[in-house]
Amino acid sequence: MKLNYKRIILVGFAFFLIQAFWQAYDNTIPMILTNKFGMSQAWSGAIMALDNVLALFMLPLFGAISDKHHSKWGRRTPFIVVGTLIAAVMLIALSFVDNAQLHHISDVAAIDDPAALETIYDREADETLLTPGGQKFVLSRQFTKEEFTQIRSQITVDGAAVTNPDYTNYVMPARQACAWDATAKSPVTLVFFIALLLVILVSMAVFRSPAVALMPDVTLKPLRSKANAVINLMGSAGGILVLALGMVFATSAVRNSLMNYIGYFAVIAAIMLAALVVFMLTVRENEWAAEMQQQSVELGLEDKEEAATGERKLSVDEVRSLIFLLLSIVLWFFGYNAVTSKYSVYASNILHKDYNLTLIIAQAAAIISYLPVGFIASRVGRKKTILAGVVMLTAAFTTAAFMSAESPTMLMNAMFALAGIAWATINVNSFPMVVEMCSGGNVGKYTGFYYTASMAAQVATPMLSGLLMDRMGMHVLFPYAAVFTALAFVTMLFVRHGDSKPEAKWGLEALDEMED
């Protein structure tokens, strides 16, 4: 039984463009909201949570709708095409609205310009402001006008140019206060910006479930872990490409904190459209899905009635397994996403370590692990593989809970590498387990179930973990994560279905003959 890697790579271009978009979105939109519109972190965070809130009901809805849709282009392809086109065009439109706001604050927007700094000082000298660390200050008590106008974004330390802490602690909050004053006086631009943002988020939500559902549509059940590993690699490639593009445009540089994003967003849109063109020219959804259904019947993976109707009713035991599996997904996302959303704050305040390197190590470990864990699952089964991943993740978080600023940096990096491998082990196999329980006719609906579970956790856990950190101290983060992943292990033990037998048991010779 062999996986057609070429087909899965081509199908993966849909996930490639999705991840490329989200990487750019997560990197730039928070900076636009805070730096150009002057929004607080709380309000910026609320807007950034919109995609997860929309996903709770839109992903299962459009997954189910795509199940019922039939056209000469297939069930999923029309959603992918329309959603991508709208999102790409609206992303470019969003950059022009962003640029309009930049014009509104042009008198304070120039980086390292004495005239702009003087204007900022005149407007905010007597206001009570907050540093990024939460310390209150009054500008006129901290600096004279002459001192303030001499602050530059970078200083030289031991012959190397580094970011000036006075700039990030005092100039940026004061400039953001000016930006908020401009937004409050003329909120029309912000209204347009949020309206376009909603259109983009809805467009992306329309085709995410159909795009992900396309992989199981064209892949035999025992091979879906391997295929999902390839899909995840394609998504990672899209994200890495955008990160490299961000380095080219220097989007993270302090000097570009108020940059014009028209060129950057145009390139992102071009990447999305280029991936869409490759997808449209190469993917033959109807043909490949029909071949998969025929092979499934011949191998006994589905009976003829299921293949003909595209529907199957779950038994009571299968429903119970599905509920426990979705609960497990909620629990391990509660633990994992709490760490990924709060680790930068935790590392800065508790560990005094560079969080960027640690997270890069975790991501690199996950990427390296995608294909191997797919092969392992095809031999020993998905449930056993996932349980091993959950154990590794719990062990990593438990060990990290005992670490402090005096602990070796290499040990924390090793724990995050272990967490990355564990997450790949879980992530590659959990989605195929969900869609294993359905027939080809309702893959989109079950894809929606998966995303509803994961998105619900991602909406709730940053707020819950943040509340506990405020009440009990930041040290609660890793114990919190470890408890939820341990609970996920327990609930996963009750899952009895959704786990294909190792591929050696499925008539390898029969399928090889069919392929020949």
Wavefront OBJ file of the C-alpha trace (Angstrom):
o trace
v 0.000 0.000 0.000
v 1.778 3.077 -1.249
v 1.106 6.761 -0.734
v 1.113 8.890 -3.880
v 3.402 11.622 -2.546
v 3.145 13.728 -5.701
v -0.627 13.999 -5.348
v -0.426 14.880 -1.665
v 2.198 17.558 -2.299
v -0.022 19.105 -4.984
v -3.065 18.954 -2.687
v -0.839 20.473 0.014
v -0.475 23.724 -1.929
v -3.882 24.709 -0.518
v -2.518 24.324 3.025
v 0.709 26.030 1.912
v -1.150 29.219 1.007
v -3.278 29.047 4.168
v -0.217 28.893 6.430
v 1.566 31.584 4.420
v -1.366 33.904 5.052
v -1.605 33.159 8.782
v 2.120 33.634 9.293
v 1.921 37.100 7.730
v -1.328 37.909 9.552
v -0.019 36.952 12.999
v 3.242 38.839 12.461
v 1.894 42.135 11.147
v -1.699 42.823 12.222
v -0.891 43.194 15.959
v 1.835 45.720 15.116
v -0.506 47.710 12.877
v -3.225 47.807 15.529
v -0.893 48.953 18.326
v 1.636 51.100 16.464
v -0.546 52.832 13.885
v -3.973 52.841 15.511
v -2.618 53.068 19.067
v -4.814 50.279 20.412
v -4.085 48.731 23.797
v -2.768 45.175 23.992
v -6.141 44.061 25.375
v -8.160 45.463 22.469
v -5.567 44.323 19.954
v -5.738 40.844 21.475
v -9.526 40.854 21.253
v -9.382 41.629 17.531
v -6.683 39.000 17.014
v -8.985 36.437 18.653
v -11.698 37.051 16.044
v -10.335 34.372 13.727
v -10.595 31.710 16.426
v -14.101 32.836 17.387
v -15.263 32.776 13.764
v -13.642 29.373 13.315
v -15.789 27.856 16.061
v -18.885 27.911 13.887
v -17.653 28.646 10.348
v -15.217 25.749 9.989
v -17.748 23.013 10.775
v -20.423 24.859 8.777
v -18.433 25.143 5.558
v -16.931 21.707 6.033
v -20.451 20.273 6.021
v -21.573 22.511 3.148
v -18.649 21.343 1.017
v -19.659 17.722 1.696
v -22.980 18.395 -0.060
v -21.546 20.495 -2.874
v -20.978 18.833 -6.237
v -19.519 20.460 -9.333
v -17.286 19.594 -12.269
v -14.376 21.036 -10.247
v -15.132 18.863 -7.226
v -16.573 19.415 -3.753
v -13.667 21.306 -2.165
v -11.927 23.118 -5.029
v -14.566 25.855 -5.603
v -14.359 26.911 -1.939
v -10.557 27.007 -2.080
v -10.556 29.096 -5.265
v -13.202 31.630 -4.229
v -11.918 31.989 -0.667
v -8.305 32.498 -1.744
v -9.177 35.050 -4.427
v -11.256 37.157 -2.033
v -8.685 36.947 0.771
v -5.775 37.898 -1.512
v -7.575 40.903 -3.026
v -8.835 42.096 0.365
v -5.337 41.733 1.852
v -4.010 44.211 -0.706
v -6.979 46.510 -0.016
v -6.185 46.270 3.695
v -2.675 47.561 3.055
v -4.088 50.725 1.466
v -6.321 51.359 4.490
v -3.264 50.810 6.697
v -1.394 53.339 4.573
v -4.234 55.850 4.977
v -3.867 55.591 8.756
v -0.131 56.129 8.373
v -0.902 59.438 6.642
v -3.172 60.416 9.544
v -0.258 60.114 11.976
v 2.427 61.339 9.565
v 3.459 64.199 11.876
v 4.628 61.704 14.520
v 5.456 58.691 12.328
v 9.000 59.442 11.203
v 11.469 57.248 13.098
v 14.401 59.114 14.751
v 13.133 62.462 13.440
v 13.633 65.294 15.987
v 10.582 67.205 14.692
v 8.328 64.149 15.128
v 9.746 63.496 18.605
v 9.124 67.125 19.570
v 5.502 66.849 18.429
v 5.056 63.655 20.448
v 6.519 65.329 23.529
v 4.315 68.399 23.218
v 1.176 66.245 23.008
v 1.942 63.617 25.628
v 4.331 65.322 28.083
v 1.879 65.393 30.994
v -0.044 62.174 30.262
v 0.402 59.032 32.366
v 1.689 56.299 30.081
v 2.783 52.667 30.461
v 6.055 51.029 29.478
v 5.820 47.620 27.762
v 6.644 46.134 31.164
v 3.591 47.794 32.731
v 5.392 50.588 34.624
v 3.600 53.944 34.740
v 5.490 57.100 33.813
v 4.934 60.765 32.971
v 7.075 61.888 30.051
v 7.857 65.368 31.407
v 9.121 63.852 34.678
v 11.300 61.361 32.850
v 12.899 63.646 30.216
v 13.181 67.264 29.218
v 12.077 68.045 25.666
v 15.709 68.332 24.569
v 16.575 64.950 26.072
v 13.536 63.294 24.543
v 14.188 64.581 21.027
v 17.704 63.167 21.181
v 16.540 59.584 21.806
v 17.264 57.306 18.858
v 15.898 53.853 18.081
v 19.350 52.278 18.122
v 22.509 52.753 20.154
v 25.964 51.229 19.884
v 27.073 48.812 22.595
v 30.510 47.185 22.329
v 30.691 48.183 18.686
v 27.317 46.633 17.778
v 24.057 48.443 17.008
v 21.285 47.386 19.429
v 17.760 48.614 20.146
v 17.700 51.539 22.572
v 15.622 50.592 25.656
v 14.651 54.259 26.163
v 13.100 54.181 22.710
v 10.963 51.073 23.296
v 10.097 52.017 26.892
v 9.214 55.692 26.388
v 9.118 56.841 22.745
v 6.958 54.003 21.428
v 4.271 54.242 24.155
v 4.112 58.017 23.667
v 3.830 57.653 19.884
v 1.121 54.999 20.305
v -0.787 57.403 22.555
v -0.619 59.998 19.762
v -1.834 57.382 17.283
v -4.792 56.522 19.525
v -5.690 60.216 19.838
v -5.731 60.455 16.037
v -7.838 57.281 15.795
v -10.331 58.537 18.392
v -10.753 61.834 16.543
v -11.266 60.119 13.194
v -12.303 56.473 13.687
v -13.474 55.940 10.104
v -10.165 54.431 9.018
v -10.223 51.952 11.903
v -13.803 50.991 11.027
v -12.785 50.290 7.414
v -9.718 48.384 8.582
v -11.719 46.097 10.891
v -14.436 45.632 8.244
v -11.859 44.488 5.681
v -10.220 42.316 8.303
v -13.552 40.591 8.923
v -14.026 39.975 5.193
v -10.554 38.414 5.030
v -11.131 36.237 8.090
v -14.497 35.034 6.773
v -12.921 34.282 3.373
v -10.171 32.225 5.003
v -12.691 30.394 7.191
v -14.815 29.519 4.147
v -12.180 27.246 2.642
v -9.994 26.031 5.512
v -12.088 22.954 6.304
v -12.629 22.089 2.610
v -8.888 22.463 1.960
v -7.933 20.180 4.839
v -10.722 17.709 4.001
v -9.330 17.270 0.494
v -6.408 15.178 1.793
v -8.601 12.363 3.205
v -10.857 12.681 0.141
v -8.016 11.395 -2.052
v -6.105 9.216 0.456
v -6.858 5.709 1.686
v -7.550 5.555 5.421
v -4.422 3.623 6.495
v -2.185 6.124 4.658
v -3.631 9.326 6.072
v -1.054 9.788 8.825
v 1.715 9.756 6.229
v -0.300 12.096 4.036
v -1.040 14.447 6.928
v 2.697 14.611 7.638
v 3.273 15.811 4.069
v 0.427 18.328 4.385
v 1.977 19.707 7.580
v 5.338 19.998 5.844
v 3.712 21.975 3.035
v 2.129 24.284 5.603
v 5.471 24.737 7.354
v 7.082 25.575 4.020
v 4.517 28.357 3.502
v 5.173 29.749 6.965
v 8.962 29.598 6.566
v 8.756 31.343 3.188
v 6.854 34.231 4.779
v 9.336 34.399 7.675
v 12.157 34.677 5.137
v 10.196 37.368 3.314
v 9.803 39.207 6.602
v 13.577 39.187 6.977
v 13.941 40.659 3.482
v 11.444 43.436 4.283
v 12.851 43.738 7.848
v 9.321 43.781 9.256
v 10.541 43.154 12.803
v 13.117 45.972 12.809
v 12.351 48.902 15.123
v 13.025 51.310 12.269
v 10.153 49.656 10.358
v 7.619 49.621 13.179
v 5.569 52.108 11.147
v 6.434 50.803 7.692
v 4.210 50.932 4.627
v 2.912 47.376 4.117
v 1.592 47.736 0.552
v 4.604 46.031 -1.028
v 4.837 43.328 1.628
v 1.127 42.458 1.501
v 1.206 42.465 -2.299
v 3.973 39.847 -2.270
v 2.041 37.745 0.270
v -1.047 37.914 -1.949
v 1.085 36.955 -4.968
v 2.427 33.908 -3.098
v -1.131 32.847 -2.237
v -2.289 33.279 -5.832
v 0.749 31.476 -7.244
v 0.076 28.509 -4.950
v -3.580 28.591 -6.024
v -2.587 28.504 -9.711
v -0.374 25.445 -9.110
v -3.247 23.807 -7.240
v -5.809 24.544 -9.970
v -3.551 23.349 -12.800
v -2.508 20.085 -11.191
v -5.172 18.809 -8.787
v -7.929 16.691 -10.341
v -10.203 16.347 -7.348
v -13.080 14.358 -8.824
v -10.830 11.844 -10.558
v -8.566 11.280 -7.555
v -11.467 11.021 -5.099
v -13.228 8.465 -7.318
v -10.047 6.376 -7.522
v -9.694 6.432 -3.733
v -13.319 5.310 -3.227
v -12.900 2.460 -5.698
v -9.725 1.261 -3.999
v -11.373 1.544 -0.573
v -14.169 -0.817 -1.672
v -11.746 -3.285 -3.286
v -9.621 -3.397 -0.134
v -12.609 -3.685 2.188
v -11.988 -0.310 3.850
v -15.556 0.751 2.971
v -18.519 -1.298 1.810
v -20.274 -0.614 -1.473
v -23.267 1.033 0.165
v -21.118 3.536 2.040
v -19.174 4.331 -1.113
v -22.382 4.774 -3.113
v -24.227 6.940 -0.602
v -21.189 8.679 0.883
v -22.754 8.275 4.326
v -22.378 5.967 7.283
v -24.021 5.985 10.698
v -21.730 5.670 13.691
v -22.389 2.979 16.249
v -22.844 3.912 19.904
v -19.286 2.768 20.616
v -17.951 4.860 17.728
v -19.821 7.940 18.927
v -18.307 7.436 22.379
v -14.837 7.129 20.838
v -15.356 10.291 18.783
v -16.422 12.256 21.881
v -13.378 11.085 23.855
v -11.084 11.829 20.916
v -12.453 15.367 20.520
v -12.142 15.867 24.286
v -8.523 14.719 24.100
v -7.899 17.262 21.322
v -9.393 20.024 23.474
v -7.225 19.034 26.445
v -3.879 18.825 24.686
v -4.557 22.112 22.869
v -5.359 23.637 26.276
v -1.881 22.664 27.466
v 0.139 23.276 24.313
v -1.443 26.560 23.242
v -1.132 28.023 26.749
v 2.641 27.579 26.489
v 2.985 28.875 22.928
v 0.874 31.971 23.670
v 2.524 32.832 27.009
v 6.090 31.540 26.719
v 7.576 34.816 25.461
v 6.361 36.577 28.625
v 7.412 33.652 30.831
v 10.897 33.426 29.310
v 11.502 37.160 29.667
v 10.313 37.430 33.261
v 11.139 34.045 34.820
v 13.872 32.382 32.762
v 15.604 35.507 31.384
v 16.258 33.611 28.155
v 15.808 34.299 24.439
v 12.376 32.870 23.670
v 12.825 33.163 19.882
v 15.609 30.574 19.738
v 13.700 28.157 21.960
v 10.556 28.346 19.828
v 12.567 27.969 16.614
v 14.156 24.817 18.039
v 10.698 23.431 18.852
v 9.425 24.193 15.350
v 12.516 22.694 13.704
v 12.176 19.519 15.784
v 8.515 19.233 14.764
v 9.309 19.675 11.056
v 12.010 16.998 11.171
v 9.598 14.631 12.934
v 6.546 14.933 10.658
v 7.431 12.187 8.174
v 8.984 9.704 10.659
v 5.967 9.784 12.995
v 3.677 9.233 10.020
v 5.631 6.090 9.137
v 5.644 4.922 12.758
v 1.857 5.319 13.017
v 1.363 3.278 9.854
v 3.191 0.400 11.560
v 2.108 0.483 15.208
v -1.194 2.376 14.939
v -2.217 5.974 15.505
v -3.535 5.619 19.045
v -0.286 4.181 20.409
v 1.705 6.826 18.552
v -0.439 9.649 19.922
v -0.242 8.281 23.466
v 3.556 8.242 23.176
v 3.441 11.857 21.967
v 1.236 12.926 24.874
v 3.625 11.262 27.342
v 6.575 13.112 25.789
v 4.704 16.425 25.869
v 3.706 15.958 29.517
v 7.287 15.043 30.421
v 8.649 18.130 28.649
v 6.207 20.495 30.384
v 6.718 18.841 33.784
v 10.502 19.177 33.514
v 10.195 22.801 32.353
v 8.059 23.581 35.423
v 11.115 23.034 37.658
v 13.439 25.267 35.620
v 14.557 28.760 36.608
v 16.858 31.503 35.353
v 19.824 29.531 36.755
v 18.947 26.390 34.793
v 21.077 25.559 31.733
v 19.741 27.078 28.539
v 20.511 23.830 26.729
v 18.154 21.944 29.038
v 15.210 24.224 28.208
v 16.066 23.989 24.516
v 16.154 20.192 24.836
v 12.739 20.187 26.520
v 11.267 22.316 23.738
v 12.829 20.048 21.120
v 11.117 17.142 22.887
v 7.862 19.149 22.941
v 8.211 19.817 19.200
v 8.675 16.109 18.456
v 5.749 15.275 20.746
v 3.487 17.829 19.087
v 4.332 16.515 15.628
v 3.539 12.993 16.855
v 0.135 14.127 18.129
v -0.745 16.557 15.351
v 0.058 14.287 12.411
v -2.164 11.470 13.694
v -5.077 13.121 15.497
v -6.845 14.592 12.464
v -6.683 11.295 10.512
v -8.197 9.540 13.535
v -11.192 11.878 13.458
v -11.883 11.453 9.735
v -11.226 7.696 9.976
v -14.661 7.361 11.582
v -16.564 8.884 8.675
v -17.191 7.923 5.084
v -16.085 9.914 2.080
v -19.381 11.802 2.023
v -18.942 13.644 5.306
v -15.196 14.252 5.625
v -15.808 18.000 5.622
v -18.211 17.765 8.564
v -15.754 15.722 10.601
v -12.935 18.096 9.657
v -15.135 20.807 11.148
v -15.489 18.761 14.348
v -11.708 18.596 14.638
v -11.268 22.328 14.172
v -14.120 23.204 16.513
v -12.396 21.240 19.281
v -8.965 22.747 18.646
v -10.209 26.310 18.151
v -12.406 26.222 21.259
v -9.311 25.400 23.299
v -7.280 28.126 21.605
v -9.944 30.719 22.412
v -10.221 29.743 26.061
v -6.763 28.677 27.224
v -4.895 32.007 26.783
v -7.511 33.693 28.958
v -7.617 30.923 31.586
v -3.839 30.530 31.827
v -3.427 34.314 31.909
v -5.955 34.591 34.738
v -4.106 31.938 36.763
v -0.765 33.621 36.070
v -2.179 36.929 37.324
v -3.585 35.292 40.469
v -0.906 32.705 41.295
v 2.208 33.974 39.543
v 3.845 33.108 36.219
v 5.336 29.890 37.579
v 1.928 28.233 37.180
v 2.258 28.110 33.357
v 4.053 24.794 32.878
v 2.241 22.902 35.669
v -1.021 24.117 34.087
v 0.066 22.767 30.689
v 1.295 19.469 32.145
v -2.003 18.848 33.962
v -4.054 19.291 30.784
v -1.799 17.067 28.665
v -1.894 14.384 31.398
v -5.709 14.553 31.324
v -5.559 14.189 27.544
v -3.621 10.942 28.009
v -6.372 9.588 30.261
v -9.219 10.492 27.895
v -7.291 9.095 24.921
v -7.254 5.677 26.597
v -11.045 5.486 26.105
v -10.808 5.947 22.314
v -11.510 2.619 20.610
v -12.020 3.645 16.997
v -10.400 5.802 14.342
v -7.143 3.835 14.353
v -6.300 2.072 11.101
v -4.581 -1.233 11.409
v -0.915 -1.199 10.380
v -0.743 -1.123 6.620
v 0.838 -4.577 6.414
v -2.556 -6.021 7.394
v -4.455 -4.329 4.569
v -3.445 -6.461 1.609
v -0.232 -4.771 0.482
v 0.196 -7.114 -2.463
v -3.366 -6.488 -3.700
v -2.910 -2.746 -3.856
v 0.522 -3.057 -5.437
v -1.062 -5.125 -8.192
v -3.753 -2.477 -8.669
v -1.111 0.224 -8.943
v 0.853 -1.803 -11.460
l 1 2 3 4 5 6 7 8 9 10 11 12 13 14 15 16 17 18 19 20 21 22 23 24 25 26 27 28 29 30 31 32 33 34 35 36 37 38 39 40 41 42 43 44 45 46 47 48 49 50 51 52 53 54 55 56 57 58 59 60 61 62 63 64 65 66 67 68 69 70 71 72 73 74 75 76 77 78 79 80 81 82 83 84 85 86 87 88 89 90 91 92 93 94 95 96 97 98 99 100 101 102 103 104 105 106 107 108 109 110 111 112 113 114 115 116 117 118 119 120 121 122 123 124 125 126 127 128 129 130 131 132 133 134 135 136 137 138 139 140 141 142 143 144 145 146 147 148 149 150 151 152 153 154 155 156 157 158 159 160 161 162 163 164 165 166 167 168 169 170 171 172 173 174 175 176 177 178 179 180 181 182 183 184 185 186 187 188 189 190 191 192 193 194 195 196 197 198 199 200 201 202 203 204 205 206 207 208 209 210 211 212 213 214 215 216 217 218 219 220 221 222 223 224 225 226 227 228 229 230 231 232 233 234 235 236 237 238 239 240 241 242 243 244 245 246 247 248 249 250 251 252 253 254 255 256 257 258 259 260 261 262 263 264 265 266 267 268 269 270 271 272 273 274 275 276 277 278 279 280 281 282 283 284 285 286 287 288 289 290 291 292 293 294 295 296 297 298 299 300 301 302 303 304 305 306 307 308 309 310 311 312 313 314 315 316 317 318 319 320 321 322 323 324 325 326 327 328 329 330 331 332 333 334 335 336 337 338 339 340 341 342 343 344 345 346 347 348 349 350 351 352 353 354 355 356 357 358 359 360 361 362 363 364 365 366 367 368 369 370 371 372 373 374 375 376 377 378 379 380 381 382 383 384 385 386 387 388 389 390 391 392 393 394 395 396 397 398 399 400 401 402 403 404 405 406 407 408 409 410 411 412 413 414 415 416 417 418 419 420 421 422 423 424 425 426 427 428 429 430 431 432 433 434 435 436 437 438 439 440 441 442 443 444 445 446 447 448 449 450 451 452 453 454 455 456 457 458 459 460 461 462 463 464 465 466 467 468 469 470 471 472 473 474 475 476 477 478 479 480 481 482 483 484 485 486 487 488 489 490 491 492 493 494 495 496 497 498 499 500 501 502 503 504 505 506 507 508 509 510 511 512 513 514 515 516
